[in-house]
Amino acid sequence: MLPPELLAELEAGSTLLAPTQEIAAAIFDAIERHHRAAGHEVWATPRIRDFSSWLREQHERRCVDGTARLRCLQDFEERYLWREVLATDGRDTEFLDPAGAAQAARRARAVMRAHGIPSSALEASAGEEAQLLVRWIDAFERRCRDLGCVGTDELLGEFPVAPEPIACLESPAWRPAAQEWLRRHARAIVEPARSARTAAWTCHAASPERELAAAADWLCARSSERAEFRAWMLIPDLATRRAEVIDAFDATLAPQRLRFEPRGADARYAIAGGTPLADYPQVAAALEWLDLARGSVAFERFSALLRTAGATPAETVQAALIDIELRRIAPVQMTLRAWLALAQRCAPGVRADSRPLIERLFAALDALEEGAQAAPMSRWVARWLRAFEMYPWTTRAVWSSGEFQSVERFRELLASLAAADALYGTLAAGQAAAELARAARDRAFQPQTGIAPIWVTGAVGDPWLCYDALWIAGLSADAWPPPIEPTPLIPTDVQRHYGIENASAATRLQAARDLGRRWAHRAPSAVFSFADPVEGRPTTASRLIDAGSASLHGSAVPRPLWQFSWRQAPALEHLVDSRAPVFAAAERTRGVATLRAQSMCAFRGFAETRLRCERLRRPVAGFDPSERGRLVHAALEHVWGELRDSAALCALPPPARAMLIDAAVEAALQEALARRDPGPRWHGRERRRTVRLLSRWLDLEARRTPFSVERIEQDRQFAQHAGIEFSCRIDRVDRLSDGARLLIDYKTNTASVDWRGERPANPQLPLYAGLVGDGLVAVAYGQVSAAECRFLIESERDGVILAERRRTALEGAADMRALVLLWKDRLDRLAAEFRDGRATLDPIPGACESCYLHAFCRIADRDLEAAVV
């Protein structure tokens, strides 16, 4: 229901002024609904503006026709000027948050203008903060004059008369200066329509989450009763709870959003305000691109860039393949240009059609870096726009309406920045990008989706229009009326003298009572709710809530998105499928890794070998564990290639041994660097570490009973089990003094005796033992680690390695030959299970701790279901 006077003023050609953008948008929507309800097909667009936008619009008209010479500052320009004022004053270093201090000064000046507080009122104060504020305001205004600009809070003084016929709304949201000006110049002050209240409820919820759930349920039920239902909901702390509100309301009022439909489709509610423009994906990607172009870039950030840069499905696939290759050879961080060059070298090894992607990223980077590295903001904006068209805005064909709107708003921001050369002067690339990022964070944005039937706002005030229902949340005794919040920097006594509402408990109480009376006339039914801050800690209702209100049950269960999805999920048919197709002749195993995985868990053996599931590598600072392992293996191969037996080791003088170790480590290190170079600062560090490690290991080897090295790091061999070949590469086989053989496998991390049992955690030694041949009397791990250098052995006799070491139990076998046959039977059984497709989820104890397939195998779900049953 719209007041007839409002419609009459608009028909007479008046511009209707509202105190806020939110009220202006709501009235514009109400007028459109009014015309449609009347059966009109065409109507004149009503001129409805919020007062601030109208003043700026009129000022810009005066600039165009030459009657005004001063340009109106944009919001980001005012913020920049205030930061500059504090920095020039030399006081910014005294604040923990200089930007926050600048914002407080800006707000204080705006409050002074809005309430007609002269600077002389502050000059009379003896407080240091007031004197600082006066000095800063003076510096700000001088800077504005130098730039030929005017602040937005000064525009009202430019209009001694109204430049066009205007009418305004009666509202408590008007500030005194604006209210006085409108009283003198508006043709009419339109009173809001009134609605008689027929029902009111009070809702006490056990927690803020339950309060939101109760509101969503109540509004959903009411809106289902009547198609034209419209409601207004106030959540005073909406700014800090926006995501929580969306979760609660989507589950009840917009369940289609859980089905991946467009976000604005058939939504029954909308939330006022917005989120920072910098948080929208296309804008965030553009800002991230500018940030990546400067300085060193970590692999994780470049990986994210690469995997999201594809403009087509084919490019996205190729980018993922390049990313996998980079994970194998990349250092931890480089410059963006170095990353692109490395990715380009990887691209031909992947596929040729990945080159356009890298070339486009190179072109975008070239666009950013062309020209001088210090330039006016307008030059930087031109470069940025050229770069953004190459990346990241190459996927505009699939953008949603909201994404298009966010980019257009970002373009408007860029255009405003380009017009501020006089303010910014010459900037380096980093400075310009930082100003853009700050401006995008400070600018709130919300895609235009129209006024929804249920409007949720955080602006405490009068909705002005009449609705079918109101819900006012947060009305606990300690929150309503709101506590006083004096404006920083302005003396509190000055604020109270000029009637600033938030500076006095009396004015706060008066304003809260006035709003209560207004709410009573905005809807026939209303709910006033409050919540306990934490479940179990009760609070009470504000005394300003109508004591005659009935109680409304507030025990609704919160329903965030995941919970709603889970409850709405259809019943799933359970199908246990633990049998894969039989291993085909064309398939290949992963050597001992296949048997190891099959023994630890049959599903893991199937997933890792036949589905090629692999843990994604991640570059680390320095050399990763696998690289260190290869380095030790290569160095020991070089050492024993020179020495050949224990006699040569024992006869080697310490200086010669040190030279041998140094040469071996250097040769191994060069091989490692050819595969991946983590950076010069890691070369010497890893060289020293490996030299110390090998010295300790050779000290242990020198204590052994006499031996010679028969084979070391030999070529690959193939073991046959259950008709399947498994490739193997034995680290080392030693000959003892009596001709017996000892099999050694190096381990560069902490090792354990993990080869025993029907399902060994690691069947590596049993597999290798079958390839050694006659004369094998022992197998061992050689643990070459910083923690400890030692042998872990399975032996049929005493003193095989060290004279004091005794034989082992051999799992009950008579000798090593019998144990090898026992191992062969186990390996045949494991290989047969793998060949036949056994993929049961049956991990041995401890297997899941080293596994990365939990999300795939979903063992947690199985265990949970078993526990429930």
N, C-alpha and C positions, 0 to 999 in steps of 0.2 A: 504494500500500500504506500503510494507516494503522496506527499502533501500537494493539494491543488495549486498552492502558491508557487511551488517549485516548478511545476509544469508550465504555469502561466509565465513565469520569468524566462524560461527557456524559449517558449514560443514567441516572446516579445524580443528575442535577440540578445538577451543578457548572457554574459559568461558567468557560470556558476563556479564559485571558488569554495574549495573544501580545505580543511586544515591539514589533511594527510593524503598521500597517494592512495592509500588503502580505501579510505571512504570515498574518494573520487571515483575509483574503479568500481566500487560496489554500486554507487548511484548510477553510473553509466550503464552497468549491466541491468539494473532494475528498470531503467527507462526503456532499454531494448525489449525486455520482457513485457513491459507495459504495452508497447506498440504491437508486439506479436499477439498478445492476448486480445487486443482490440481489433485484430484482423487486418492491421495495416501491412502492406507489402513494401512500401517505401516511406521513409521519413527522413527529415533533416537530421544530420549528425549533431547531437547536442554538444555545445562547448562547455565541457566540465574539466576543470583543472585543479590540481592542488596548488596552494598559494605560492609555494616556493618555485615550482616549475613555471607558474604564470609570470611571476616577477622576472625570472630569467628570460622567458620568451619575449616579454615586453622590452627588456633591456636590449636584447639582440636586435629587435626591430628598430630601436632607436640608433643602434650602431650602424645598421644598414642604411638608414635614411640620413645619417650624419649628425643627428642631434645629440648623440652620446659618443664620447671619444675613448672612454676607458673600457677595456675588455674585461668581462666578468671571469673571475678565476674559476677553473674547474676544481672539483673536490680534491683530486690528487695534487693539484698545484698548491692549494692552500696547505695541505699536509706538508708538502716539501718546503714551502716558505717558513712554516712554523718550525720545522726541524732546523732549517738554516738559521733562523733567528736565535734559537737556543745555542747552536754551535758557535755562532759569531759572538754571542754574549759571553762565551767561555764557561757557562754553567752546566753544559750538557754532561760533562764528565762527573759531576756531582750526583747524578741520578743513576740508579740501577737500570732504569729503562728510559733513556732519553727520548725515544719515540713516543712513549706513553706520556712523558712530561709535556712534550710538544702538543699532543692531542688534548691533554687537560687544559693547556693554555688556550688552545683554539676553542674548546668548548666553553671555557669561562668567558671569552670575549663574545661568543654568540649569545650566551645567557644574558650578559650585560646589555647587548643590543636589543634582545627580545623583551627585556623588562625595563628598558629605559634607564639603566644605571650609568651615570656619568663617571668618567675616570676620576673626577675630583672626589667622589665618594670613597674611592680606594686610596687616593693620595692622603686623605685625612687619617687613614688607618696607620697604626704604628707597626703592624705585622710585616715581617720580611717577605712573606709570600705575596702579599698585596703589592708591595713596592716592586717586586720582581715582575709581577703581572703587568703593572703600569708601564714598566720599562720595555717589556717584550711587546706589548700592544703598540707602543710608540714606534718601536723598531719595525714591526710588521707593517704598519701603515706607511712608514717612510719607504720601505722596500716596495710596497704596492705602487706608490706614486712614482718611484723610479722606473718601474716596469710598465707604467701606464695601465694599471689593472685596478679592479675593485673587488672586494670580497662579497660573497653572496649575502651576508648579513647586513650589507650597506645599501642594497638595492632599493629597499623601501623608501629611503630618503630621496630617491631620484624622482618620485612621483608625488608632487604636491596636489595633483588632481588625478583621478582615475583616467587612464588612457582610452578606456572603452566602457560601455555600460556593464556593470557587474552586480551580481547578487551573491550572497554568501550564506553559509549554513550557520545556525546557532549551535555552538558546541563549546564544551569546556576545554577543548584541545587548543584553542587559539591562545597565543601568547599576548601579553598586554599591549605591546607596541602594534602588532598586527590587528588586534581587536579594536584598538582605538582608531587606527587608520580606516578599517572597514566600516566602523560605526559612522565615520564622517563621509565616506565616499560610496558605499554600497547603496544601490537603489532599494534593496530589500534584504532583510535578514530572515531567512526562511527557518521557521520552527519545525522540528521533526514531527512526524505523525505519531500518534499515541495509540497503544494497544492495551486493552484491559486485561490484567492478569487474572487467570482463572485457577491456576494450580502452581504450586511451588514445592520443591522437595530439597531436603538436605541429605547429602551423601557423605558418609564417613567411610573411607577406604583404609584397609590395613597397611597399604604401602602405595607409593606413587604409581607403581606399575599397575596395581589393581584399580587405582583411580582412573587411569587411562582406559583400562579394559572395560570398566563400568560405563564410562562415557561412550565408548565405541559401541557397546551393546545397546545402550539406551537410544542413541541416535540412529543406529541401524534399524531398531524396532520401530521407531517413530517414522522414519523415512519410508519404511515398507508399507505404512498405513495409507500414505497419500503421495501421489506422484509429484505434486507441486511443493512438497515439504521443503522448507529452507530453515537452516539453523545457523547460529553463530556461537562459536565456542572460544572462550578466553583461557589460555594457559600462560600465566605471567612469566614463567621461566622457560618459555618455548625455545629461546635462543640456545640454551644449553642442553635441551632434551629433544631436539628436532628428530634425530635418528630414532630415538625411543618412541616418539609419537608416530612416526611413519610405520614402524614395526607393528604397533598396537592397532592402528587404524587400517592398515593394508589388510591385515588378517580378517577383519570384520567387514569393512566398507569397500574394499577394493581387491577382492580375492583374485580377480583376473590378472592382476600384476604378478601373481605367483605363477601364472601360466605363460610368462614371457611375452605377454601382449604389450603393445606400446603403452608407455607410462601414463599417457593422458586419456587412454581409451575408457570411456564410460565411468570415469571416476566420480564417486559420490561425494568426495571431499577434496579440499585443497588447503594447503598451508600457506599463510601469508609470509611475506619477507622473502628471503632467499639465502643462498649460500655463496661464499666467495667465488667470483668468476674464475679464479685460478684453480678451483677444484673441479671444473668441468673437463671431461677427458680431452677434448681437442685443444683446449686452452692449456691444460696441464702438459700435454705432449709438446706444444710449441715452447713453453717456458723451459721444459726439461731439455729440449734441443739446444736452446741458447746456453743453458748452464753446462751441458756436455761439451760445447764447443770451446770452453775455457778450461785450461789447466789439465790436470791428470784425472783420468776416468777409471773407476774400478770396473773389473770385469762384469760384476753383477749388473751394473747400470748399462754397460754397452750390450750385454746379452739381452736385457729387457728391450732396449732400443731396437736391436736387430730383429728380434722375434715379433715385434709389432709393426715393423716398417713395410711389410709386404702389401702391395696394392692389389694383388690378385691371389687367389688360393695357391697357384703354382709358386709365386714368389714367397709366400708364407712357408710353404713346405721346404723350399730351398734355403730359406733363412734358418729354419730349424736345423737342417743338416749342416750348414756352416757353423752354427752354434755348437753342435756336438763336436765338430772337428776342432774348433777353437778351445773347447774345454780340455782337449788333449795336449795342446801345444802352447796355450796362451800364458803370459805372465799375469800377475795380479792386477796391474794397472798400467796404462799408457795414455798418451794423448788420443783424442778422438781420431785425428788423422792417421796416427800409427795403427789404431784399431782397425780402421777401414782398410788400410794397406794390407794388414795381416789377413783380414777377411777376404780381400780380393785375391790373395795368394791361395787361400783355401778354396775359393769358389770354383776354379777349373777342376779341382779334384772331386767336386760334388757334381755340378752340372753347369753347362754353358749358359742356360737360361737364367741363372742367378746373377749374372753380371749386371744387367740393367738396374737391379736393386742397389748394388754397391755403387754403381756409377751415379745413380740418382742421389744417393747420400753424399757422395763426393761433391756433386754439383751444388747441393744445398749448403755444404760446408764452405765451398768456394765463394758462394754468394754472400755468406756472412763475413768472410775474411777479405773480400775485395775492397780496394781503396784504403784510405788512411785508417789507422787504428785508433785515432781520436777524431771525433766528428760531432756535428750538431745532432740533436735528437731526431730531427726530420730525416737526416741521412741514414741513421740507424734504422728508423722505421721502414724506409724504402728497402734497405737490405733485408730486413727481417721478413717483409712481405714476400719478396722474391724467393727467399729461402723456404718459407713456409709452404709455398705452392709446390715445391719439390718434395718437401717433407716437413711436417707430418700430414698436410692436408691433401693427400693424393687419393683418399678414399671417400671423398664427399658424395660419390654416387650412392653410397649405402648409409649416409647419415640420416638420423631421425630429425624431426622438426625441432626438437629441443637442442640437438647438436648444432644444427644450422643457426638457430637463434643465438646460441652461446658464441659461435664464431663471429657472427655479425656484430654482437655487442663488443667482442674483443677488437674487431676492426675499428669500431667507433672509438674505443679507448686508444688505439694506436693513432688514429687521426687526431685525437685531442693532444696526445703527447707530441705529435709532429708539429703542432701549432705552438708549442711552448719553448721554442729555441731560445727566446730572450731570457726565459727563466733558467734553463739548464746550462746554457752556454755549450762549451765543447766537452764531450764526455768520452772516456775510454769505453771499450766494449763491455767490460765488467760492470762499470758504473751505470751505463745505459740499460743493460739487462736487469740489473738490480732494481732500478727505478720502475721498469715495466712490471717486474714480478711483484713489487710492493703495491703498485697501483691496482694490479689484478686481484691481489689478496684483499685490498681495502674496498673493492667494488662488489657489492652484493648483486646477485642476478638470479632471476627465476624465469624459466620459459613461460610464455603466455599460453595459458590453457583455458582462459575464461574463468568466471566466478562459479565455482561448484556449488551445489545445493547446500553443502555443509562447509562452512568457512571457519578455519581454525587460525587464530591470531595470537600473537604474544604482546600486542600493544594494549596496555591497560587503558581503557577509555570507553566512550559511548559509541556503540555501533551505528547510531543515528537512524538507520532504517529499522523498520519493524520486521521481525522474523516470526516463524511459527514456534520456535523454541530457542532458549538460551541455555548454555552450560558454562558456568563460571567455576573454574578450578582454582585450587590453591588458596582457599579462604580459611586457613587455620588462624588461630588466635595470634600466633606470633608473626604471621605474614600479612594480615589484613586488619586495620590499615597498614600499609607498608611502613617500615621503619624509616626514619629520616636519613637522607643522603645529601648533605650539603655539597654544593658544587666546589671542587677543589680550587684553591688559590683566591677565591673571593671570601672575605671575612663573613662569618656566619651572621653577625649582627646586621651587616649590610644586606645580606640576602633576606633576612626576615623583615627588615624595614621595607624592602621593595616587594614583599609578598611572594617570594619564590616558594612554590609549594613544598618542594622536597627538603627545605631547610628547617621546617618547624613541624612539631608533632600536631599542633593545633590545625595548621593548614592541611596537613596530611589527613587528619580525621575529617575535616570539613569536606575535602575533595572526595574521600571514600564514601561519605554519607550522600553526597550529591550524585555520585555514580550509582549508588544503590537505588536512589529514587529514579534515576533515568532508566536503569535496567528494568525496573518494575513496569515501565511503559513500553518496552521494546518487544515483548512476546507474551502470548497468553499462558505459556508454561515455561518454567525455568528450574534449573537444578543448580544448587550451590554446593560445591564439593570441597573436601579437604582430606588430606591423607596423613597417616602416621609417617614420620620420616624414615623409620626402619620398623619392619614388622616386630611387634612386641614392645615398642615404645610408643604409647598412645599420646595423642595430642587432642586439643579441643577446638571447637568451631569458633570462628570470630563472633564477637557479640553483635556485629553489624548485620549478620545474617538474620532474616526474618524469623522470629521465634515461633511463628505459627506454621512454619514449613513442615510438611510431612517428611518422614524418613524414607530414604530410598536405599535399597540393599546395595552395598558397595563391595560385595565379596566376589565379583567376577574374576575369573582366572585369567591372568595375562596370557596373550596369545601372540608371541612374536612369530616371524615368518617361518622359521624352521619348525616351530611347534605346530603351526597351522598346517604346513605341508605334510608333516608326519601324521597328523590326525586325519587329513583328507586323503591320504594315500590309499589306493585300492588294495584289497587283499592280494598278496602275491602267491603264486603257486611255487612251492618248494620242489626243486628238482636237484637231486644229488647226482652230479656228473663227474666222476673221478677217473674216467677212462678216456684217454686220448687215442687218436688213430695210431696204428702200429707204425713204428719207426721205419721210414722209407729208405730205400737204397741210396737215393740221391741226397738224403740229409747228412749232415755232418755233426759230430759231437764237438765239445769244447775241451777234449782231453780229460785230464783228471778232474777238472772243475765240474764236469757233468756228473761224474760218479760222486764227488764230494757233495754236490747239491742234492742228488737223488738220495744219498744216504741220510742227509740231515732232514730232508722233507721231500717226499715224492713230488708234491706240487711245485716246489722250488726247482727241482731238477727239470721238470717239464717247462716251466716258465722261462728259466734262464737259457736253456739250450734250444728248445724248439720254438718258443715265442720270441727269443732274443731279447728278453727283458734285461736291461742293464741299469745299474745305478749311474745317474748322471754325475760325471766328474765335475769338480769345481776347482779352478786354479787356486793355489794357496801361495802365501808368501814363502819364497824359497822353494826347496824341493819337497814334493809330497812323499809319503811313505813308500809308494811303489817305485818312485824314481830313486829314492835312497837304497831300496833293495837291489835294484838293477846296478846301481853304482858299486855296491859292495860285491855283488856277484862278479862284475866285470873286473874289478881290481884284484880279487882273489884268483880269478882265472889267469890274469897276467902274472901274479906272484908265483903260482904253482907251475905255470908254463915255464918259468925260469928255474925254479928250484928242483922240481920233480920228486924229491924225497926228503924225509926228515933229517937224514945225515947232512944234506946240503944246508938245511935250515939251521941246524945246530952249529955248523962250522962257520956260518956267516958272522963276521964281526958286527957289533952294533951299528957303526957308521954305515957299513955296506947294507945292512938290513934296512936302515932308515932311508937310504937312497933308493933301494928297491921298492919300498912302500910308496915313497913320493912319486916315483916314476909310474907305478901301477895306478895310483889314485889319479894322477894327472891324465893318463891315457883314458881311464874310465870316465873322468869328468868331461873330457872333450867329446866323448861319445854321447854322454847325457845332454850336453849343451846343444848338440846337433839336433836332438829331438825337441827340446824345449829349454829356452834360456830364461830363467826367472829374474835375471838382472845381475850386473857386476858385483853388487854388494854381497850377493849370496855365494859367489864363487869361492872366495877365500874362506868364508865361514864353513861351507860344506867340505872344502878340501881339508881343513884342519880337523874337523870332526871325524872324517873318514880315516885320516891318517892315525889319529888316536885309537880309533876302534880296531883297525887292522893290527896295530902294534900289540894291543891287548890280546887279540885273537891268536897271533903268531906266538906270543908268550905261552898260551895254552897249548898250541900245537907242538911246541918244542918239548913239552913235558910228556908227550905221548910215547908209547912203546914204538919201536922202529917200524916204519912203513914207507911205501913209495906210492906216488899218485899214478894210477893206471889210466883213468879216464877223468876228464874235467870238462864240464859244459859241452858235452858231445852233441852231435847232430840229433835231430828228433828221431825217436823210434816209435813203433806202433805196437800196442798191446791189444790182443784179441780176447774179447770176453762176450759170450752169448752171441757170437757172430758179428759183433760191432767193433770197429777199430777206435782206439783211444790214443791220441798222440801224446808222447811223453818226451821230456828232456831232463835227463839225470844230471844233477849238479856235479857229483864227484863219486868215483869208486877208487878206494885205496886197496893196495896189496900189502898184507902183513908179512912179517919175516918168514913165516912158514908157507906162504903162498895163498892163504885164505883171503877172502874178499870182505871189505866193509863198505857199505853204501851210506853216503852222507848227503843230506839235503840241507842247504843253508836256510836259516830263518832269521830275518833281521828285526823281528818284533819278539815279544815274549811268547815262547813256545811251551807246549805241554804235550804229554803223552796222549795223543788224540787219535791213534790208529787202531786201538783195540776195540773189541766188542763186535756184535753182529751187525750193528749199524754205526761204524766209526764216524766221528766228526770229520775226519780227514783221512781217506784211504790212499793217500799219496804214496807213503812208503810201501804198503802192501802191493800197490800196482807196479812201482818201480822194481821191487824185489823180484818179481817174476821175470824181469828182463835181464837181470845181472848174470844168471847162469850158475854153473857149479861153483862150489867153494865159498858160497856166501855164509858167513857165520854171525853177522850182525848188521843191523840197520840203525841209523841215528839221525837225529836233527842236530845240526850245528848252529846253536843260537849265537849269532854275532850281533849283539845289541848293546846299547849304552848301559842298559840296566845290568846285564850280566853276560859274560861269555862262558858257554858251557856246552856239554853234549848231553842229549837225552837219548838213551840207547835201548835197543832190544837185542839181547845177545845170548848165544847158546853157551858161552864159556867166559871165564874170568879174564880180566886184564886185557881185553881187546883194545881199548883206547888208553886207559890209564891203569897202571899196575894194581891200584887198590879197588878198581871197579869190579863188582861181582856179576855173574850171569843173572838173567831175569827169568821169570816163570814161563815165558813163551806161551802164555794163555793155555797152559796145560799140554802143549805139544812136546814131543820127545826131543826134537832138535829143530834147527832152523829150516831144514828142508821140509819137515812135516808142517811147520808153521806157515811156510810159503804156500803149501798145498791147501791148508785151511783158509788162508787169505784168498786164494784163487777161487775157492768155492763161494766165499762171500761176495767177491767181485762179480762172479758169474751170475749170482742171484740178483745183485743190484742192477747189473747190465740187462738182465732178462726183464726185470720190472720196467726199466726205462724203455727197452725195445717194445714191450707189449703195450706201452701207453699208460702205465699206472701213474696217476697224478693225484693220489689221495692227499688230503691235508692232514699230515701226521708228523709234525716236527718232533725231533728228539729233544730232550731237555736242553735248554740253553740255545737252541737253534734260532729262535725268533729274535734273540738279542742282537744278532749280527745280520738280520734280514731287513730288506728295504721294500718288501712286497706286501706289507700289511694291508694297504688300501686295496690291493688287487685280490689277495686271497681272502680277506675279510674274516680272519680268524677270530677277531674280537667279537664279531657278530655271532659266530658259531658258539663261542664260549658263553656269551650272554644268553643265547637261546637255551643252551644246555642248563645254565643256572636257573632260568625261569621255569623250565620243565621240571 
